Amino acid sequence: MAPTESVAAFTDLYLPTVNGVTYTVALWRERWPRCRDGAMDVVFPEEDGYDPGDGEYALPSVGAPLYPQYRLGLPTMPDGLETPDVVHVHTPFTVGAAGVRFARKRDVPVVASYHTLLEDRVHQHVPASLVGSFKRTCRAYERGFFERVDHVTAPTSFARRHLLEHVEADVDVTVLSNGIDTEFFRPVDSEPFRNRYDLPDGPLLGYTGRHGFEKNLEEAIDAVDGTDYTLVLAGDGPARPDLETHAEAAEADVRFPGFLGRAKLPEFYSALDAFVFPSPVETQGLVALEATACGTPVVAVDAGALVDSVIEGETGYRYDPGDLEEFRWAIRRTLAERDRLSDLCRRRRRMLSVDHSLEQLGRVYDDLER
């Protein structure tokens, strides 16, 4: 049997939206030809501000309920998409469902990635009295969707356990990191970044990403309260006004530089003495891997995927959820061991690379075609 070459990726999240799923899909699509002599086409909801290129198929779309920043693609078959060796669906919504139907109609294997825990944000959108029933509905929906595919990949063992034990999906799951672009995310000179944002020379901690209430970023502010650390909370999101108010009451230097363009991220990570990550809801936590690839150790909550993504005593330290004193201890220990941890972070760069992940993904595809 010849190795898998052509792949059709179906995703409800894609450019110009910026998040972990779109980053992964776009990076896999770019790097797949390095792994195999073929292409990875992508099907996604059309959105103003992005014109599809070769191998990109935009479906007509409408606004997504509850999430006005996203679009829902109509679950139709894209015109001109040739039958691939494998279909890979990255999201369980309308475009993902279209991908499953497309695969079945063309009689090719279909793989799904488990990127997002659907029930984690239910409490933000429904009354407290309905949270339990809505979470059960989310689990039932996920279970039904993933049991329709031939194989599932999950970015961490935590995500795999969640799908098998909590969602109770009867599926075959391979743990396969999404991977990052280690050619881009690497240690660089951070002095330009420090100068641009007028950052002091003392201990510098930071986070970048979505400022969502579920990210628990106020705990990072509490952890630096009363210290001489500077905390840089880059990014934006609905929780930012509350975080800024919380920071005003803290006896610490907390900065909010706003959204950082991709080009600035290696400088940002390299400037930090430690990356702090108190979010308990990650399925992988790509920003933790990006920081690690830049030689910056991570202080993370011991919950969710960060149990796997942050290696205790090697790429950083973890602390028990809600234990502020242990969070502060983990920061102090990371700062004290910064040089040793940074060296170990750099040594893991090969394992973090997207090329390594795609080599493993290719083997998953090949096994399905046998």
C-alpha positions in Angstrom: 0.0 0.0 0.0 1.4 3.4 -1.0 1.8 6.0 1.8 -0.8 8.6 2.3 -0.1 11.7 0.2 -3.2 13.8 -0.3 -5.3 15.0 2.7 -8.5 17.1 2.8 -8.8 19.0 6.1 -12.2 20.2 7.2 -12.4 22.9 9.9 -14.9 25.3 11.3 -12.1 27.6 12.4 -9.6 29.0 10.0 -7.9 32.2 8.8 -8.2 35.1 9.3 -9.3 34.1 12.8 -6.3 33.6 15.1 -6.5 30.7 17.7 -4.9 27.4 18.4 -7.0 25.4 15.9 -6.4 27.8 13.0 -2.7 28.0 13.8 -2.4 24.2 13.8 -4.4 23.7 10.5 -2.5 26.4 8.7 0.9 25.1 9.9 0.1 21.4 9.1 -1.1 22.5 5.6 2.1 24.4 5.0 4.5 21.7 6.3 2.7 18.5 5.0 4.6 18.6 1.6 7.8 18.2 3.6 6.5 15.0 5.1 4.9 13.5 2.0 4.9 14.1 -1.7 1.3 15.5 -1.6 -0.9 18.4 -0.6 -3.2 19.1 2.4 -6.2 21.0 1.1 -8.5 22.7 3.6 -12.3 23.4 3.7 -13.5 26.2 6.0 -16.2 28.9 6.4 -15.8 31.9 4.2 -15.1 35.1 6.1 -14.5 38.7 5.1 -10.8 39.6 5.1 -9.5 36.4 3.7 -9.3 35.3 0.1 -8.8 31.5 -0.4 -5.6 30.5 -2.3 -4.9 27.3 -4.2 -6.1 24.2 -2.3 -8.3 26.3 0.0 -12.1 25.9 -0.3 -14.4 28.4 1.5 -18.0 27.4 2.2 -20.8 29.9 2.4 -21.2 30.9 6.1 -23.5 32.6 8.6 -22.8 34.1 12.0 -22.3 31.7 14.8 -24.8 31.9 17.7 -23.2 33.0 21.0 -19.8 33.7 19.3 -20.3 36.6 16.9 -16.6 36.6 16.0 -16.9 33.2 14.4 -18.7 32.0 11.3 -20.6 28.7 10.7 -20.1 27.2 7.3 -23.1 25.7 5.6 -22.6 21.9 5.6 -22.3 21.6 1.8 -19.8 19.8 -0.4 -17.1 22.1 -1.7 -16.9 22.4 -5.5 -13.7 21.2 -7.2 -12.3 19.3 -4.2 -10.8 16.0 -5.5 -11.0 12.8 -3.6 -8.1 12.6 -1.2 -6.4 9.6 0.4 -7.7 10.7 3.9 -10.1 13.3 5.3 -9.1 15.0 8.5 -11.8 16.9 10.5 -10.6 19.4 13.1 -13.8 20.6 14.6 -17.2 18.8 15.4 -19.5 21.5 14.0 -21.0 22.1 10.6 -17.9 22.0 8.4 -16.6 19.0 10.4 -19.9 17.2 9.8 -19.6 18.0 6.1 -16.1 16.4 6.2 -17.4 13.2 7.6 -20.1 13.0 5.0 -17.6 13.8 2.2 -15.3 11.0 3.4 -18.2 8.5 3.5 -19.5 9.5 0.1 -16.0 9.2 -1.4 -15.2 6.0 0.6 -12.0 7.2 2.2 -10.9 7.0 5.8 -11.7 9.9 8.1 -9.6 11.1 11.1 -10.7 13.7 13.7 -8.6 15.8 16.0 -9.9 16.5 19.5 -8.9 20.1 20.0 -11.5 21.6 22.2 -13.5 20.6 25.3 -17.0 21.8 24.4 -18.5 21.8 27.8 -15.8 24.0 29.5 -17.5 27.3 28.5 -21.1 26.3 29.0 -21.4 28.2 32.3 -20.6 31.4 30.5 -23.7 31.2 28.3 -26.5 29.6 30.2 -28.1 30.1 33.6 -26.5 28.1 36.5 -29.6 25.9 36.8 -29.1 24.7 33.2 -25.3 24.2 33.2 -25.5 20.5 34.2 -28.0 19.5 31.5 -26.2 21.5 28.8 -22.9 19.8 29.7 -24.5 16.5 29.3 -25.8 17.6 25.9 -22.3 18.6 24.9 -20.9 15.3 25.9 -23.6 13.4 24.1 -23.0 15.5 21.0 -19.2 14.9 21.1 -19.7 11.2 21.7 -22.0 10.9 18.7 -19.7 12.9 16.4 -16.4 11.2 17.3 -17.9 7.7 17.1 -18.6 8.4 13.4 -14.9 8.6 12.4 -12.3 6.0 11.9 -9.7 7.3 14.3 -9.1 10.3 16.6 -5.9 12.2 17.5 -5.6 14.1 20.8 -2.8 16.5 21.5 -2.1 15.2 25.0 -2.9 12.2 27.2 -5.2 14.5 29.2 -7.3 15.2 26.2 -7.3 11.5 25.3 -8.5 10.5 28.8 -11.2 13.2 28.8 -12.6 11.9 25.5 -12.5 8.2 26.6 -13.4 8.5 30.3 -15.5 11.7 30.7 -17.2 11.9 27.3 -17.2 8.1 27.2 -16.7 7.9 23.4 -16.0 4.5 22.1 -13.2 5.4 19.7 -9.5 4.7 19.0 -7.4 7.6 20.1 -3.7 8.3 19.4 -1.9 11.0 21.4 -0.2 13.3 18.9 1.0 16.7 19.7 -0.1 19.4 17.3 3.5 20.6 17.1 4.9 24.1 16.7 7.1 25.9 14.2 10.5 25.6 15.9 12.2 27.3 13.0 10.2 30.4 14.0 9.9 29.9 17.8 13.5 29.9 18.9 15.7 31.8 21.4 16.4 35.3 20.0 17.8 38.6 21.2 15.1 40.1 23.5 16.6 43.5 24.1 14.6 45.2 21.3 11.4 43.9 22.9 12.3 45.1 26.4 13.3 48.5 25.0 10.1 48.8 22.9 7.9 48.2 25.9 10.1 50.0 28.4 10.4 46.8 30.6 12.6 46.9 33.7 15.7 44.6 34.3 14.2 42.7 37.2 12.4 39.4 37.1 10.0 39.3 34.2 7.0 37.0 34.0 4.4 36.9 31.2 1.5 35.3 29.4 0.1 35.8 25.9 -3.2 34.6 24.5 -6.9 35.0 24.9 -8.0 36.9 28.0 -11.0 34.7 28.7 -12.6 34.2 32.2 -11.8 30.5 31.9 -8.1 31.2 31.7 -7.9 32.2 35.4 -5.4 35.0 34.7 -6.4 36.9 37.9 -4.4 34.2 39.7 -1.2 35.3 38.0 -1.8 38.8 39.2 -2.4 37.5 42.8 0.8 35.5 42.6 2.9 38.6 41.9 1.1 40.8 44.4 3.6 42.2 46.9 6.7 41.2 44.8 9.2 43.0 42.7 8.3 41.0 39.6 6.9 42.6 36.5 4.0 40.7 35.0 3.2 41.2 31.3 -0.3 40.0 30.2 -0.2 40.2 26.5 -3.2 39.5 24.3 -6.9 40.5 24.6 -10.3 39.2 25.3 -13.5 39.7 27.3 -11.8 39.4 30.7 -9.3 42.1 30.1 -11.3 45.0 31.7 -11.8 43.0 34.9 -8.1 42.0 34.9 -7.0 45.6 34.5 -9.2 46.5 37.5 -7.8 43.6 39.5 -4.3 44.7 38.6 -4.8 48.2 39.8 -5.4 46.9 43.4 -2.3 44.8 43.4 1.1 45.9 44.7 3.0 44.8 41.6 4.0 46.0 38.2 1.4 44.5 35.8 1.5 45.5 32.1 -1.1 45.0 29.4 0.6 45.6 26.0 -2.4 44.3 24.1 -2.4 41.8 21.2 1.1 41.0 20.0 1.6 40.2 16.3 3.1 36.8 15.5 6.4 38.4 14.5 6.9 39.7 18.1 6.3 36.5 19.9 9.8 35.0 19.8 11.2 38.2 21.3 8.4 38.2 23.9 9.0 34.7 25.0 12.8 35.1 25.0 12.5 38.2 27.2 10.7 36.4 30.0 12.3 34.7 32.9 9.3 32.5 33.2 6.0 32.1 31.3 3.0 31.8 33.7 0.0 29.7 32.7 -2.8 29.4 35.2 -5.4 28.1 32.7 -7.0 24.8 33.7 -8.9 24.3 30.5 -6.2 23.6 27.9 -6.2 20.6 25.6 -2.6 21.2 24.8 -1.5 24.8 25.6 0.5 25.7 22.5 1.8 28.9 24.0 3.5 26.8 26.7 5.3 24.9 23.9 6.2 28.1 22.1 7.8 29.5 25.3 9.7 26.2 25.8 11.0 26.3 22.3 12.3 29.8 23.0 14.2 28.5 26.0 11.8 30.0 28.6 10.6 27.7 31.4 6.9 27.6 32.3 5.0 27.9 35.6 1.7 26.2 35.0 -1.3 25.0 36.9 -1.3 21.2 37.5 -4.5 20.7 35.6 -5.8 19.9 32.1 -3.2 19.4 29.4 -0.6 21.3 31.2 0.1 18.2 33.3 1.6 16.8 30.1 2.8 19.9 28.3 5.0 21.2 31.2 7.5 18.6 32.4 8.1 19.1 36.2 11.7 20.1 36.9 12.6 20.0 33.2 10.6 22.6 31.3 9.2 24.3 34.4 7.2 23.6 37.5 3.5 23.1 38.2 1.3 24.0 41.2 -2.0 22.7 42.5 -5.1 24.6 41.3 -6.1 27.4 43.6 -3.0 27.1 45.8 -1.6 30.6 45.6 1.4 29.9 47.9 2.4 26.9 45.8 2.1 29.1 42.7 4.5 31.6 44.3 6.8 28.8 45.3 6.9 27.5 41.7 7.7 30.9 40.4 10.6 31.4 42.9 12.0 27.9 42.2 11.8 28.5 38.4 13.6 31.8 38.7 16.3 30.3 40.9 16.8 27.5 38.4 16.3 29.5 35.3 19.6 28.7 33.5 19.3 25.0 34.1 15.6 24.9 33.0 16.3 27.0 30.0 19.0 24.6 28.8 16.6 21.7 29.2 13.9 23.5 27.3 16.2 24.0 24.3 17.1 20.4 24.3 13.4 19.5 23.7 13.0 21.6 20.6 13.2 18.6 18.2 10.3 16.8 20.0 8.2 20.0 19.9 8.5 20.5 16.2 5.5 20.2 13.8 7.7 18.2 11.4 8.0 15.5 14.2 4.3 15.6 14.7 3.5 15.2 11.0 5.8 12.2 10.7 3.7 10.6 13.4 0.4 11.7 11.7 1.5 10.2 8.4 1.9 6.8 10.2 -1.6 7.1 11.6 -3.0 7.8 8.1 -1.0 4.9 6.6 -2.4 2.4 9.2 -6.0 3.4 8.3 -5.4 2.7 4.6 -4.0 -0.8 5.1 
